[in-house]
Amino acid sequence: MSQEAPIHNWPGSYYLTSVKRWENGTLSLSRSAVRFVSNQTKETLASFRLSRIMEIKMESSSFIFSTLTVLEEGNVKHWFGSLKPNRVVVYNVMEHFWRERLLSPSGMETRGGVTGNEPSKGQELINLVAGAQRRLEDTGRVLSYQGEQFDSMMQGLEKMDSDLGVADKLLSELESPSWWPFSKLPWKIQQEAKAEVAAQAAATSKASARSKVIATIPAVVSKDGDCDLKPGFLVILPSSLEVHDACCLLHRFDRSEVDEIRVHSPYEITVRQRFIGRPDVRCRLLSAKMPEALAVLEMQYKKKVEFSAEYTAFRATPASSPCDTDTAGFLHGCQEIEVPMEIPAGDLSQLQVHVLQPAVSQAEAQELKQMLLQLKSLALEAETELERQDEALNTLSNSADKASMAIGEHTCRMRRLL
């Protein structure tokens, strides 16, 4: 089995059944396999693929010692003990990656050549989606520029409204002496109450527009440096990131509050929000589907995504070959062979074995999935921006009408004073 870069390592011990003793070492989880290496001899004491695991359980050895057991195909049972920080964390991480591998599409990608210079069906689909993504990005830039213009207009109207409020106060002081007890008129109180209700309704509709989910990624999560990783999930929204455990919301990062997204590996990230005068808020997430989330996060938080040296080393390590020679029965899944049922006489010398290749390879399907997630993110952001601009247009129209009425009213009051 070709050695892969580990996703995570845990110090612990492994029970050697042949000599009936525990050996200290390091348990490693990679993209597709689990390995245990001895600290003394540096020898691999156990190595098996995730696809061969039948069951992962937390048990007790001799009714005293807490252990983690992995049942492999062929009724081979592996015992792991003294795991740090604790066996629950190791169980949560291993069980997550094992379950996600079981739920992933079966089979591996076939890397066969394409006849001639014609692009494959998968490549044609990728080109179509890439073209749609470019058009949507151009539309997003135009919408962003238009939104900036609306914002500047809103600022101008707000300044005008503030000036009109000052003018109204000065006119009221000129119209009535300071000792007059009815300076606050009842109908003005009702108008202010109606304005507050309208503002609350607008805020509620804006919040519902921003609550549309781009993607939900199952993960094991921890908060504020806690080493106790728990099952949970990451929710990616157009305006925020939500980190949940199995029962509640751990933390919600608004888009403007995210200061750093550090990528340790394609399967592990840390989201940080910095504060002055108190500890930062950090959430660590490990997920087998994190590459799908990274495609969206890189687009939403371009300047805040940082790749660590561990990520660079991980990407530089090649994945194990689909046709590993040490995996029994796995070679059968690497290629599917079609042989003609009837062979005409005299054509035996021209017998050819054709390798069936799918119209869309696994790698192309994965790339398409990530591109479609990016398209969904762009579309939801464009929809949110359009709804915001629609609300801004309504506000601009109402504010302009109110400003015109206020200017006319103030003009009449000034003429009466003269």
C-alpha positions in Angstrom: 0.0 0.0 0.0 1.5 3.3 -1.0 2.0 5.6 2.0 -0.2 8.8 2.0 0.1 12.0 4.0 -1.9 11.6 7.2 -5.0 13.6 7.8 -4.6 13.2 11.6 -2.2 11.3 14.0 -2.9 10.1 17.6 -0.3 8.6 20.0 -1.5 5.3 21.5 -0.9 1.6 21.7 -1.8 -1.4 19.6 -2.4 -4.9 20.9 -0.2 -7.6 19.2 -2.3 -10.8 19.2 0.7 -13.0 18.3 2.8 -12.1 21.4 -0.1 -10.9 23.6 1.3 -7.5 24.5 0.7 -3.8 23.8 3.1 -1.8 21.6 3.3 2.0 21.8 3.2 3.9 18.6 1.2 6.3 16.4 -2.2 5.8 14.8 -2.6 7.6 11.5 -5.7 8.3 9.4 -5.1 9.1 5.7 -7.4 9.6 2.7 -8.2 6.0 2.3 -6.4 3.9 5.0 -5.6 3.5 8.6 -2.0 2.7 9.8 -0.3 2.1 13.1 3.5 2.5 13.3 5.6 1.4 16.3 7.7 4.1 18.1 10.6 1.7 18.7 11.0 -0.2 15.5 9.3 2.3 13.2 7.6 -0.8 11.7 4.0 -0.7 10.4 2.1 -3.1 12.8 -1.3 -2.6 11.2 -2.4 -1.2 7.9 -5.8 -1.5 6.2 -8.1 0.5 3.9 -11.2 2.3 5.1 -13.2 0.4 2.5 -12.4 -2.9 4.3 -13.7 -1.8 7.7 -16.8 -3.5 8.9 -17.3 -1.9 12.3 -15.8 0.7 14.7 -16.6 0.4 18.4 -15.5 1.6 21.8 -14.9 -1.4 24.1 -13.1 -2.3 27.3 -10.1 -4.6 27.5 -10.1 -6.9 30.6 -13.2 -4.9 31.8 -10.8 -2.0 32.9 -8.9 -0.4 30.0 -10.8 1.7 27.5 -10.0 0.7 23.9 -11.1 1.4 20.4 -11.7 -1.7 18.2 -11.8 -1.9 14.4 -13.3 -5.0 12.7 -11.8 -5.6 9.3 -13.0 -7.9 6.5 -12.1 -11.5 7.2 -13.1 -11.1 10.9 -9.8 -9.5 11.8 -10.1 -7.3 14.9 -7.6 -4.6 15.7 -7.4 -3.2 19.3 -6.1 0.4 20.0 -5.6 1.7 23.5 -4.2 4.7 25.5 -5.3 7.0 22.7 -4.7 10.7 23.2 -6.4 13.1 23.8 -9.1 10.4 24.3 -10.7 7.5 22.5 -14.0 9.4 21.9 -12.2 12.0 19.7 -10.5 9.3 17.7 -13.7 7.4 17.3 -15.6 10.5 16.1 -13.0 11.4 13.5 -12.5 7.8 12.2 -16.2 7.0 12.2 -16.9 10.2 10.2 -14.4 9.5 7.5 -15.4 5.8 7.3 -19.1 6.7 7.1 -18.6 9.4 4.4 -16.5 6.9 2.4 -19.3 4.4 2.5 -21.8 7.0 1.4 -19.6 8.3 -1.5 -20.1 7.0 -5.0 -18.6 3.5 -5.5 -15.8 2.8 -7.8 -12.7 4.8 -8.8 -12.0 7.0 -11.8 -10.6 5.4 -14.9 -7.8 7.4 -16.4 -8.0 6.3 -20.0 -7.0 8.2 -23.1 -9.5 10.0 -25.3 -9.6 9.1 -28.9 -8.5 11.9 -31.2 -8.7 15.5 -30.1 -12.4 15.4 -29.3 -13.2 16.5 -25.7 -15.1 14.1 -23.5 -18.7 14.6 -22.4 -17.5 15.6 -18.9 -15.1 18.2 -20.3 -17.9 19.6 -22.5 -20.1 20.0 -19.4 -17.2 21.6 -17.4 -16.7 24.1 -20.2 -20.5 24.9 -20.3 -20.6 25.4 -16.5 -17.3 27.5 -16.6 -18.9 29.8 -19.2 -22.1 30.2 -17.1 -19.9 30.9 -14.1 -18.0 33.7 -15.9 -21.3 35.3 -17.1 -22.6 35.2 -13.5 -19.4 36.7 -12.1 -19.7 39.6 -14.6 -23.4 40.1 -13.6 -22.3 40.1 -10.0 -19.7 42.8 -10.6 -22.4 45.0 -12.4 -24.8 44.4 -9.5 -22.1 45.3 -7.0 -21.4 48.6 -8.8 -25.1 49.3 -9.0 -25.4 48.6 -5.2 -22.6 51.0 -4.4 -24.5 53.8 -6.3 -27.7 53.0 -4.4 -25.7 53.1 -1.1 -24.3 56.6 -2.0 -27.9 57.8 -2.8 -29.2 56.4 0.5 -26.4 58.3 2.4 -27.4 61.5 0.6 -31.0 61.0 1.5 -30.2 60.2 5.1 -28.2 63.4 5.3 -31.1 65.3 3.8 -33.5 63.7 6.2 -31.2 64.7 9.1 -31.1 68.3 7.9 -34.9 68.3 7.5 -35.2 67.1 11.1 -33.0 69.9 12.3 -35.1 72.4 10.3 -38.4 70.9 11.7 -37.0 71.4 15.3 -36.0 75.0 14.7 -39.3 75.8 13.1 -41.2 74.3 16.0 -39.2 76.4 18.4 -40.0 79.5 16.3 -43.7 78.6 16.1 -44.3 78.0 19.9 -42.6 79.5 22.9 -40.5 77.4 25.2 -43.2 77.4 28.0 -45.9 75.9 25.8 -46.7 72.4 27.2 -48.0 70.8 24.0 -44.7 70.8 22.0 -45.0 67.0 21.4 -48.1 66.5 19.3 -49.9 63.1 19.6 -50.1 62.5 15.8 -46.3 62.7 15.6 -46.0 60.0 18.2 -48.2 57.7 16.1 -46.1 58.5 12.9 -42.9 57.6 14.8 -44.4 54.3 16.0 -45.5 53.3 12.5 -42.0 54.1 11.2 -40.5 51.8 13.8 -42.9 48.9 12.8 -42.0 49.4 9.1 -38.3 49.3 9.9 -38.7 46.1 11.9 -40.6 44.4 9.1 -37.9 45.4 6.6 -35.2 44.0 8.9 -37.1 40.7 9.2 -37.5 40.3 5.4 -33.8 41.1 5.0 -32.8 38.4 7.5 -35.0 35.8 5.8 -33.4 36.6 2.4 -29.9 36.1 3.9 -30.9 32.7 5.5 -30.7 30.7 2.3 -28.3 27.8 2.6 -25.6 27.3 0.0 -24.2 24.0 1.4 -24.3 21.9 4.5 -21.2 19.9 5.2 -21.1 17.1 7.9 -18.0 17.4 10.0 -16.4 16.8 13.4 -16.0 20.2 15.2 -14.5 21.9 18.2 -14.5 25.4 19.5 -11.8 27.7 21.1 -9.0 25.2 21.0 -10.9 22.4 22.7 -9.4 19.0 21.8 -12.7 17.2 22.2 -13.9 16.9 18.6 -17.7 16.2 18.3 -19.9 15.3 15.4 -21.6 18.3 13.8 -21.9 20.2 10.6 -20.9 23.4 8.8 -23.7 25.5 7.2 -22.5 28.0 4.5 -24.9 30.9 4.0 -24.5 33.9 1.6 -23.9 36.2 4.6 -22.4 34.0 7.3 -21.0 30.7 8.4 -22.7 28.5 11.1 -20.9 25.8 13.1 -23.2 23.3 14.8 -22.6 20.3 16.9 -25.2 17.4 17.2 -27.6 19.4 19.4 -27.1 23.2 19.1 -25.4 26.1 17.3 -21.8 26.5 18.5 -21.1 29.8 16.8 -22.3 32.0 14.0 -19.6 33.9 12.0 -21.1 36.9 10.1 -19.3 37.4 6.8 -17.7 40.7 8.0 -16.6 39.1 11.3 -14.5 36.3 9.7 -10.9 37.4 10.1 -9.1 34.2 9.0 -9.9 30.8 7.5 -6.7 28.7 7.9 -6.6 25.5 5.7 -4.4 22.8 7.4 -5.3 20.1 4.8 -8.0 19.5 2.2 -10.0 18.0 5.1 -9.3 20.4 8.0 -9.8 24.1 8.5 -9.9 26.6 11.3 -12.2 29.7 11.3 -11.1 32.6 13.5 -12.7 35.8 14.6 -10.3 38.2 16.4 -11.2 40.5 19.3 -9.3 43.2 21.2 -9.2 42.7 25.0 -10.6 39.2 25.0 -9.8 35.8 23.5 -10.4 35.1 19.9 -13.2 32.7 18.8 -11.9 29.7 16.8 -13.7 26.8 15.4 -11.8 23.8 14.0 -13.5 21.5 11.5 -12.6 18.1 10.0 -14.7 16.7 7.2 -14.4 14.2 4.4 -16.4 16.6 2.2 -14.3 19.7 3.1 -12.9 20.0 -0.5 -16.5 20.8 -1.6 -16.8 23.5 1.0 -13.3 24.9 0.2 -14.5 25.6 -3.4 -17.2 27.9 -2.0 -15.1 29.4 0.8 -12.3 30.4 -1.5 -14.7 32.3 -3.6 -16.6 34.0 -0.7 -13.5 34.8 1.4 -10.7 35.2 -1.1 -8.5 37.5 1.0 -9.1 35.7 4.3 -8.3 32.1 3.2 -4.7 31.1 4.2 -3.0 27.8 3.3 -0.6 26.4 5.8 2.7 24.6 5.1 0.9 21.4 6.1 -1.6 21.9 3.3 1.2 22.4 0.8 3.0 19.2 2.0 -0.3 17.3 1.9 -1.1 18.4 -1.7 2.5 17.5 -2.8 1.9 13.9 -1.6 0.3 11.8 -4.3 -2.8 9.8 -3.5 -2.6 6.0 -3.4 -3.0 4.3 -6.7 -6.5 3.0 -7.5 -5.0 -0.3 -8.4 -2.9 -1.0 -5.2 -1.6 -4.6 -5.4 -2.0 -5.3 -1.7 -5.8 -4.9 -1.7 -7.5 -8.1 -2.6 -10.4 -7.8 -5.0 -9.8 -4.1 -5.6 -8.2 -4.5 -9.0 -11.6 -5.7 -10.3 -13.1 -2.3 -9.7 -10.4 -0.4 -11.6 -11.6 -1.4 -15.0 -14.5 -3.2 -16.6 -13.8 -5.4 -19.6 -16.2 -6.2 -22.3 -15.5 -9.3 -24.4 -17.7 -10.3 -27.4 -20.0 -13.2 -26.7 -19.6 -14.7 -30.2 -16.4 -14.6 -32.2 -16.7 -15.3 -36.0 -14.4 -17.9 -37.5 -11.2 -16.6 -38.9 -11.3 -13.4 -36.7 -9.7 -14.8 -33.6 -6.4 -13.1 -34.5 -8.2 -9.7 -34.5 -9.8 -10.2 -31.1 -9.7 -6.9 -29.2 -10.6 -6.3 -25.6 -12.4 -3.1 -25.1 -12.3 -1.2 -21.9 -15.5 0.5 -21.0 -15.1 4.1 -20.0 -17.8 6.2 -18.4 -19.1 9.3 -20.2 -18.1 11.4 -17.2 -15.2 10.3 -15.1 -15.2 10.5 -11.3 -12.7 13.4 -11.3 -14.9 15.3 -13.8 -18.0 14.6 -11.7 -16.2 15.9 -8.6 -15.1 19.1 -10.5 -18.6 19.6 -11.8 -20.0 19.3 -8.3 -17.6 21.9 -6.9 -18.3 24.2 -9.9 -22.1 23.8 -9.4 -21.7 24.7 -5.7 -19.8 27.8 -6.7 -22.6 28.6 -9.2 -25.2 28.1 -6.4 -23.2 30.5 -4.2 -23.0 33.1 -6.9 -26.7 32.8 -7.7 -27.7 33.1 -4.1 -25.5 36.1 -3.6 -26.9 37.8 -6.7 -30.4 37.0 -5.5 -29.7 38.5 -2.1 -28.1 41.6 -3.7 -31.1 42.0 -6.0 -33.5 41.8 -3.0 -31.4 44.3 -1.1 -31.4 46.7 -4.1 -35.2 46.2 -4.5 -35.6 47.2 -0.8 -33.2 50.1 -1.4 -35.3 51.3 -4.4 -38.5 51.2 -2.3 -36.7 53.0 0.5 -35.3 55.6 -1.9 -38.8 56.2 -3.4 -40.4 56.6 0.0 -37.6 58.8 1.3 -37.8 61.0 -1.8 -41.5 61.4 -1.4 -41.2 62.2 2.3 -38.4 64.7 1.6 -40.5 66.4 -1.0 -43.5 66.6 1.3 -41.3 67.8 4.2 -39.7 70.5 2.1 -43.1 71.7 0.9 -44.4 71.7 4.5 -41.4 73.6 5.8 -41.8 76.2 3.0 -45.4 76.9 4.0 -44.4 77.2 7.7 -41.6 79.6 6.9 -44.0 81.7 4.8 -46.5 81.8 7.8 -43.7 83.0 10.1 -42.8 85.8 7.7 
